[in-house]
């Protein structure tokens, strides 16, 4: 595991995340991920640290309201959120990571349009590896 840093476009929101240099990410086809170009790197909450910008965040919820989509109030970028599939984790937008520490992104397609089919219990049993 190595420490990656990242944040929003304007720099008001900054975070650190522990993950491998070769990161597994999901490209979801749901409406919000498709429109925002989100590549999800999901980690346990203890591997994520908000360094700066808690006061610059605003939350958006839809559908079940379980997921906590966090956006920078200034630039509008969603650099991370609390996913419905892993409410005890954090989903980091791999595209919001600073260059230099990610050796490779291994992208897996995810059928988020049919989310309930993938998570019939309403959440994942484990974190992606």
Secondary structure, 3 states (H helix, E strand, C coil): CEEEEEECCCCCCEEEEEECCEEEEEEECCHHHHHHCCEEEEEEHHHEEEEECHHHEEEECCCCCCCEEEEECCCCCCCEEECCCCCCEEEEEHHHECCCCCCEEEEEEECHHHHHHHCCCCCCCCCCC
